[in-house]
Amino acid sequence: MSVAYDDREHSYHHGPYTIADLDRMPRDARYELVDGWIVMSPWPSIRHDHAVRNLRSRLEAAVAHADADL
């Protein structure tokens, strides 16, 4: 789940925001720029990391099986 972020200490106006505004955000969380608004995203969970590793190993196996150059 993402939440819109509006912190007057770190953002200088109330949108739409730019990449320069995003670069001024603190590095204590993950921020994205979505349609001109800064959105704070939570860090991935352990479950998410496990799913990513599983998907990566399956994709690598499929590439090896197809003898593809990737």
N, C-alpha and C positions, 0 to 999 in steps of 0.2 A: 504494500500500500504506500502511496506517495502522498505527501502533503505539500501544499503551496507554502512558500517561505516568504515572509515579509518582515524583515528586521531592519528598522530604520538606522541602526548603528552601522550596518554593513551595506545597505542599499541606499542609494541617494535619491531615489524617486519611486513612484509607485507604478512602474511598468508602462509600456512593455519594456522589458529588460534586454540588455545586450550581452555579448560575450565578455565585454570589459567588466560589466557588473558581476557576471558569474565568476570571473577571475579574482574579484575582490572578496569573494565569500570565504569564510574561515574553512580550514581544511579538516575540521573535526567531524564532518559528515559528507555524504555523497550528494552533490547537487547537480541538477540537469537544467537545461534551458529548453522549455517546451512551449512553443507558440508564443514566445516573448515573456514567459513567466518562469521564475526560478522555482523548481520543484525539488524538495528534499526527498531522497530515496533511502530507505533503510539498508543497512549492510546485509549481504546475502546470509542466509542461515546455513547451518551445517548440512541440513537436508538438501538445500540448493546446491552446495558445493559437491555433495555426493552425486547428485543427478548430473551435474556438469562433467565430473570425472567419468561417470558411466557412459554418457553420451560420447565424450571424446574417445574413449577406448573403442567403442563400437564403430565410430566413424573411421578411426585409424585402421581397424581390422577390415572394414569394408574397402578402404582404399588399397590396402595390401592385397586383399583377395582379388580385386579388380586389376591388380598390377598397374595402378595408375600412378602418374608422376604428379604429386601434389606437394 
